[in-house]
């Protein structure tokens, strides 16, 4: 009995040791592979996000393969037309890395895809990001309604309101990774109200009309003017261009004749009172 227990104990210790060694080996292999890939490219460049708005901060970072003493990294930011918005020089740290924080001001330009080119010792690397200039303007009955939004990846291609169905149709493109869409909807466009209790509108998302599904929705801010929602946008490997249809469906939209109905009801009430007093 003692020998059996001893044998089982030895087997258990050997099994645990084998698992530890295996996990360490895998971690070492993955780390070595990551380092190897990083050192293949002479220089890399990346941003902390892929979409920004005015007053945002862009964190530009990367690594180089070989340091040349006294040589700086050149970084250029180009607008969608290829015009240089910003040109800067950045020092390299001892661990062959660099980092630069760029504050976006109102001189950046207009909505579109911007390009970052990092150059060092004859080698170049490029990164892309989208800039959203101000709110998206929607027109209903000849009146303009600004809709502000922020998106992690991609951009909004169009926002179309449908007063009849109380729906705001949003078309998103270039959403090539799962992220969030934050959108501030004016109360005059869509305001989901059930009885005396205000509730979130229903949000549907899909790549086409035939596969729309309800999306995750979080209310971030609510005031008298607008409600700001955060909508989860998924990633779909079968949707390489990241095109999504988002529908925000409410129970109250911009009225087509906002003052006609109250005036009509008041007129009817006045007539009723008049005839009652006349024929009393």
Secondary structure, 3 states (H helix, E strand, C coil): CHHHHHHHHHHHHHHHHHHHHHHHHHHHHHHHHHHHHHHHCCECCEECCCEEECCCEEEEEEEECCCCCCCCEEEEEECCCCCEEEEEEECCCCCCEEEEEEECCCCCCCCEEEEEEEEECCEEEEEEEEEECCCEEEEECCEEEEEEEEECCCEEEEEEEECCCCEEEEEEECCCCCEEEEEEEECCCECCEECCEECCCEEEEECCHHHCEECCEEEEEECCCEEEEEEEECCCCCCCCCCEEEEEECCCECCCCCCHHHHHHHHHHHHHHHHHHHCC
